[in-house]
Amino acid sequence: MKRRGAILAACIVLLAAIPTLRGTGQGTGHAETVCLITVNGMIGPATASYISRAVDEAASQGAQCLIIQLDTPGGLLDPTKEIVQKFLASTVPTVVYVAPQGAQAGSAGCFITLAADVAAMAPATAIGAAHPVELGGSGEIDKTMKEKLENFYSSYIEGIAVKRKRNAEWAKSSVRDSAATTAEKALQMKVIDFIAKDRGDLLKQLDGREVNGKKLKTASATVVEILLSLREKVFQAIAHPQMMLVLTLIVMYGIIGELTSPGAILPGVAGVIALVLLLYLATALPMNVAGLVLFGVAIALFLIDAFAPTHGVLTAGGIAAFFLGALMLFDRSDPYLRLSLTWVVPATVVTALFFIFVVGSGLRAQRMPVKAGAETMRGKVVTALTQIDGQGGKVFVEGEYWQAVSDVPVEQGQRVEIVEMQGLTLKVKPKLT
């Protein structure tokens, strides 16, 4: 009896110890993970999609945190707001690390950095200049609207800074006065949490830090990088003003090429595909309607000049309209959407040459007299090989023998003029000299 009681007691002790042993196993045998993504360049819709997906994947993997290594001059406001909202609602701690050395978190990047649970920077990096440049404009109404929106976004970034317990006054000045600062000064002003010289140093400083009630274990964590998907890579590659200009040219060349050469198929297909991509990108990158209208005016002037004898006057107007349209296609006050002259000038030259030599030549060729078929026989003067009358005779035309008839009798060897073609028989008449 005593033996049975001892065995039962031992079993109870082992069962009670299982949770402890399981926890110990996790602490020693199970490696913690940290998810990592790298964001370089302009903040756009593809960036927002990438970061949002990475936050969800990090949460599903039970990662200690998601590190966003950031280097950006800025970007669009709507994608930036999407990223900020995703950070604030995230269940997994988010860490923005402005790196490598020489990187920046400018404009939209400043909003994103301040919105993270942990903000860190590498030495010799910069942050700030969060003034919303895409709100720029001219005129009294634009200035009033600009002031309203500046007030809104300064309050917006202030709310983010207060939420993350960071320097709200400096955050507001980054919007109102385009204030910017170095990593060292940002740390002194409590804009960021710490400076990390590299990724290893970042993981060491994150280790033991409490974020939203969770104590991070990152010192020996395995870093799992989340890569861009194919869709995000493609969209990121084409979501630029330069690519939109190229797509616009393909649309113009493709559709005009199909209209001037019906049945070619390839120009029309390429034009339609480019048009679909252009419309899709237009929902992400703000385009100026005036620029598109000027493009339409340029095409109309090119086509009219191909038909009308204006001696190139309309073509010159079309070139000017295209050049101005390319300049106005995007907001020139926004450096991220600005088309430089190194793109605009070559595009204008190529378009002018295309319409002058390719489209113009094609349209003029369509108006030239027919050079093949029955119509080309009419009016030719040939020699009668035999006597020709109402019953028929023979002539030799362009290397072939033809049956010929004539209302007026024609002697052999006499010159005749072809009047018309009746089936496979030529009707001729004597050629009077």
C-alpha positions in Angstrom: 0.0 0.0 0.0 2.8 2.3 0.9 4.6 1.4 -2.3 1.5 2.3 -4.4 1.1 5.6 -2.6 4.8 6.5 -3.3 4.4 5.7 -7.0 1.2 7.8 -7.2 2.9 10.7 -5.5 5.8 10.5 -7.9 3.5 10.6 -10.9 1.7 13.7 -9.5 5.1 15.4 -9.1 6.1 14.6 -12.7 2.8 15.8 -14.1 3.2 19.1 -12.2 6.7 19.5 -13.5 5.8 19.1 -17.2 4.7 22.7 -17.8 8.0 23.9 -16.2 10.1 21.5 -18.3 8.2 22.6 -21.4 8.9 26.2 -20.7 12.6 25.5 -20.1 12.7 23.7 -23.4 11.4 26.7 -25.1 13.9 28.9 -23.5 16.9 26.8 -24.5 16.0 24.7 -27.5 13.6 26.9 -29.4 15.3 29.8 -31.3 13.4 33.1 -31.2 12.9 34.9 -34.6 13.0 38.5 -35.7 11.5 39.4 -39.1 13.3 41.9 -41.3 12.3 43.9 -44.4 14.4 46.5 -46.3 12.7 49.6 -47.7 14.7 51.8 -50.1 13.5 54.7 -52.3 10.2 56.5 -52.6 7.3 55.5 -50.3 4.5 54.5 -52.6 1.6 52.1 -52.8 4.0 49.1 -53.4 5.8 50.1 -50.2 2.6 50.2 -48.2 1.5 46.8 -49.5 5.0 45.3 -48.7 5.1 46.7 -45.1 1.4 45.7 -44.4 2.1 42.1 -45.6 5.3 42.0 -43.6 3.5 43.0 -40.4 0.9 40.3 -40.9 3.5 37.6 -41.7 5.6 38.6 -38.6 2.5 38.3 -36.4 1.6 34.9 -37.9 5.2 33.6 -37.3 5.1 34.8 -33.7 8.2 36.9 -34.2 9.7 39.0 -31.4 9.4 42.0 -33.6 9.5 43.3 -37.2 12.5 45.4 -38.2 12.0 47.8 -41.1 15.4 49.0 -42.3 14.6 52.3 -43.9 16.3 54.7 -46.3 13.9 57.0 -48.1 13.8 60.7 -49.3 10.0 60.6 -48.8 7.0 59.8 -50.8 3.2 60.0 -51.2 0.9 60.9 -48.3 -1.8 58.2 -48.7 0.6 55.2 -48.6 2.4 56.8 -45.6 -0.9 57.1 -43.7 -1.6 53.4 -44.5 1.7 52.4 -43.0 1.2 54.6 -39.9 -2.2 53.0 -39.3 -0.8 49.5 -39.8 1.9 50.3 -37.2 -0.5 51.6 -34.7 -2.8 48.6 -35.0 0.0 46.0 -35.1 0.1 43.3 -32.5 3.8 42.6 -33.2 6.3 45.2 -32.1 7.5 47.3 -35.1 11.1 48.7 -35.2 12.2 51.2 -37.8 15.9 51.3 -38.2 17.2 54.1 -40.4 20.3 52.5 -42.0 22.9 52.0 -43.3 25.2 54.9 -42.5 24.4 57.8 -44.9 20.7 56.8 -45.1 17.8 59.2 -44.4 14.2 59.2 -43.2 13.0 62.2 -45.0 9.5 63.6 -45.3 7.2 60.5 -45.3 10.0 58.5 -43.8 9.9 60.8 -40.7 6.2 59.9 -40.2 6.9 56.2 -40.5 9.9 56.3 -38.1 8.0 58.2 -35.4 5.0 55.8 -35.7 7.1 52.7 -35.0 7.1 51.1 -31.5 10.9 51.5 -31.5 12.8 54.1 -33.6 16.5 53.6 -34.1 19.1 55.1 -36.4 22.6 54.3 -37.6 25.4 56.8 -37.1 25.7 59.5 -39.8 22.0 59.3 -40.8 19.3 62.0 -40.9 15.6 62.4 -40.2 13.1 65.2 -40.8 11.9 67.6 -43.4 8.4 66.2 -43.2 6.7 69.1 -44.9 4.1 67.7 -47.2 5.6 68.9 -50.5 2.9 67.4 -52.7 0.5 69.9 -51.2 2.4 72.8 -52.8 0.8 75.2 -55.2 0.4 78.8 -56.3 -2.4 81.3 -56.0 -4.4 82.5 -53.0 -6.8 79.5 -52.9 -3.9 77.1 -53.1 -2.1 78.9 -50.3 -5.1 78.8 -48.1 -5.6 75.1 -48.7 -1.9 74.5 -48.2 -2.1 76.2 -44.8 -5.0 74.1 -43.7 -3.3 70.9 -44.8 -0.1 71.9 -43.1 -2.0 72.5 -39.9 -3.7 69.1 -40.3 -0.4 67.1 -40.9 1.4 68.9 -38.1 -1.4 67.8 -35.7 -1.3 64.4 -37.3 2.5 63.9 -36.7 2.1 65.5 -33.2 -0.5 62.8 -32.3 1.9 60.1 -33.6 4.8 61.5 -31.5 2.6 61.7 -28.3 1.3 58.2 -28.8 4.9 56.9 -29.0 6.2 59.3 -26.2 8.5 61.1 -28.5 9.4 64.8 -29.0 6.1 66.2 -30.3 7.4 69.8 -30.6 10.2 68.8 -32.9 7.8 66.5 -34.9 5.5 69.5 -35.5 8.5 71.7 -36.6 9.5 69.0 -39.1 6.2 69.6 -40.9 5.8 73.4 -40.4 9.5 74.4 -40.8 10.9 71.3 -42.6 13.2 70.8 -39.6 15.7 68.0 -40.0 18.4 66.6 -37.7 21.2 64.0 -37.4 20.9 60.7 -35.5 23.0 62.0 -32.6 20.8 65.1 -32.1 17.6 63.1 -32.7 18.6 60.9 -29.8 19.3 64.0 -27.6 15.9 65.5 -28.4 14.2 62.1 -27.7 13.0 61.8 -31.3 14.4 58.3 -31.5 15.1 55.6 -28.9 18.8 54.8 -29.5 21.6 54.7 -32.1 22.8 51.3 -33.4 26.0 51.0 -35.4 24.8 47.9 -37.3 22.1 45.2 -37.3 23.9 43.1 -34.6 24.1 46.1 -32.3 20.4 46.8 -33.0 19.4 43.3 -31.8 21.5 43.6 -28.7 20.0 46.9 -27.7 16.5 45.6 -28.4 17.0 42.6 -26.2 15.2 43.0 -22.9 13.3 46.2 -24.0 9.7 46.1 -23.0 7.2 47.0 -25.8 3.5 47.0 -25.2 3.9 44.7 -22.2 6.2 42.3 -24.1 9.8 41.8 -23.2 11.8 41.4 -26.4 14.3 38.5 -26.7 16.5 39.4 -29.7 20.1 39.0 -28.6 20.4 35.5 -30.1 17.3 35.6 -32.3 17.3 34.2 -35.9 16.7 37.0 -38.4 14.1 36.0 -41.1 14.0 38.3 -44.1 10.6 38.9 -45.8 11.2 39.6 -49.4 9.2 41.6 -51.9 6.6 39.5 -53.9 6.7 39.5 -57.7 3.7 41.8 -57.8 5.3 44.3 -55.4 8.5 44.2 -57.4 6.8 44.9 -60.7 4.6 47.7 -59.2 7.6 49.3 -57.5 9.6 49.2 -60.7 6.9 50.9 -62.8 5.3 53.2 -60.2 7.5 56.2 -61.2 6.8 59.3 -63.3 9.4 58.2 -65.8 7.8 54.9 -66.4 4.4 56.5 -66.7 5.8 58.8 -69.4 7.1 55.8 -71.2 3.8 54.0 -70.9 2.1 57.1 -72.3 4.3 57.1 -75.3 3.6 53.4 -75.9 -0.1 54.1 -75.7 0.2 56.9 -78.3 2.5 55.0 -80.6 0.5 51.8 -80.3 -2.9 53.2 -80.9 -1.9 55.5 -83.7 0.2 52.7 -85.3 -2.8 50.5 -85.3 -5.1 53.2 -86.8 -2.6 54.0 -89.6 -1.8 50.3 -90.3 -5.0 48.3 -89.6 -4.4 44.6 -89.0 -0.9 45.0 -87.6 -2.2 43.8 -84.2 1.0 44.1 -82.3 0.9 48.0 -82.0 -2.7 47.9 -80.9 -2.1 45.1 -78.3 0.9 46.9 -76.9 -1.0 50.2 -76.7 -4.0 48.6 -74.9 -1.8 46.8 -72.3 0.1 50.1 -71.7 -3.2 52.0 -71.4 -4.4 49.5 -68.7 -1.2 49.8 -66.7 -1.3 53.6 -67.1 -4.9 53.8 -65.8 -3.9 51.6 -62.9 -0.9 53.7 -62.0 -2.9 56.9 -62.3 -4.9 55.8 -59.3 -1.7 55.7 -57.3 0.3 58.6 -58.7 -1.5 61.9 -59.1 -1.5 63.0 -62.7 -2.4 66.5 -64.0 -5.4 66.5 -66.3 -4.0 69.6 -68.2 -0.9 67.5 -69.1 -3.1 64.7 -70.6 -5.2 67.3 -72.5 -2.0 68.8 -74.0 -0.9 65.3 -75.1 -4.3 64.9 -76.9 -3.8 68.3 -78.6 -0.3 67.3 -79.7 -1.6 64.1 -81.3 -4.4 65.9 -83.1 -2.0 68.5 -84.5 0.4 65.8 -85.7 -2.4 63.9 -87.5 -3.9 67.0 -89.1 -0.6 68.2 -90.4 -0.1 64.8 -92.1 -3.2 65.5 -94.2 -3.2 69.3 -94.5 -0.5 71.2 -96.5 0.5 73.5 -93.6 4.2 73.2 -94.3 5.0 71.9 -90.7 3.3 74.7 -88.8 0.9 72.3 -87.0 3.7 69.8 -86.4 5.6 72.6 -84.6 2.5 73.3 -82.5 2.2 69.6 -81.7 5.8 69.4 -80.5 5.3 72.4 -78.2 2.0 71.0 -76.9 3.7 67.6 -76.2 6.7 69.3 -74.4 4.4 71.4 -72.2 2.1 68.4 -71.5 5.1 66.3 -70.3 6.2 69.1 -68.0 2.7 69.5 -66.6 1.9 65.7 -66.3 3.0 65.7 -62.7 3.2 68.4 -60.0 6.5 70.1 -60.5 6.6 71.2 -56.8 6.9 67.6 -55.7 10.5 66.3 -56.2 9.3 62.7 -56.1 6.9 63.2 -59.0 9.0 65.6 -61.1 9.9 64.7 -64.6 13.4 66.1 -65.4 14.3 67.6 -68.7 16.6 64.7 -69.3 13.4 62.6 -69.8 11.1 65.3 -71.3 13.4 66.5 -74.1 14.3 63.0 -75.5 10.6 62.0 -75.3 9.6 65.1 -77.2 12.2 64.6 -79.9 11.4 60.9 -80.4 7.6 61.7 -80.6 8.2 64.4 -83.1 10.3 62.1 -85.3 7.8 59.3 -84.9 4.9 61.5 -86.2 6.9 63.3 -88.9 8.5 60.3 -90.5 6.6 57.2 -89.5 3.0 58.3 -89.1 3.3 61.1 -91.7 4.8 58.8 -94.3 2.2 56.2 -93.7 -0.7 58.6 -94.1 0.7 60.2 -97.2 1.3 56.8 -98.7 -2.4 56.0 -98.2 -3.3 59.1 -100.4 -1.0 58.2 -103.2 -2.4 56.7 -106.4 -2.8 53.0 -106.5 0.2 51.2 -107.9 -1.1 47.7 -108.2 -4.2 46.0 -109.5 -6.7 46.7 -112.3 -6.6 50.5 -111.7 -3.0 50.6 -112.7 -3.7 49.3 -116.2 -6.0 52.2 -117.2 -4.2 54.8 -119.3 -1.3 52.7 -120.3 -0.2 52.9 -124.0 1.0 49.6 -125.6 1.5 48.1 -129.1 -1.1 45.8 -130.7 0.4 42.4 -131.4 -2.4 41.5 -133.7 -5.3 43.2 -135.4 -7.9 44.2 -132.8 -11.6 44.7 -133.3 -14.8 43.9 -131.6 -14.0 40.2 -131.8 -10.7 40.6 -130.0 -6.9 40.7 -130.4 -3.8 40.6 -128.3 -1.5 43.1 -126.6 1.6 42.7 -124.4 1.4 44.5 -121.1 4.0 44.4 -118.3 5.4 41.0 -119.4 2.1 39.3 -120.0 -0.1 38.7 -123.1 -3.7 40.1 -122.7 -6.8 39.6 -124.7 -8.0 43.0 -126.0 -11.1 44.4 -127.8 -11.7 47.7 -129.5 -14.8 49.5 -130.8 -12.6 51.0 -133.5 -10.6 48.5 -135.6 -6.8 48.6 -134.8 -4.1 47.4 -137.1 -1.2 45.2 -136.0 1.7 47.3 -134.6 -0.6 50.3 -134.0 -0.3 52.1 -130.6 -3.4 51.7 -128.4 -4.4 53.1 -125.0 -6.0 50.9 -122.4 -9.4 52.3 -121.5 -10.6 49.8 -118.9 -10.4 46.2 -117.8 -13.4 43.9 -118.3 -12.7 40.8 -116.4 -9.5 39.4 -118.0 -10.0 41.4 -121.2 -8.7 44.8 -121.9 -10.7 47.4 -123.7 -8.5 49.6 -125.8 -8.7 52.5 -128.3 -6.3 53.8 -130.9 -3.8 56.2 -129.5 -3.9 59.4 -131.5 -0.6 61.2 -131.8 
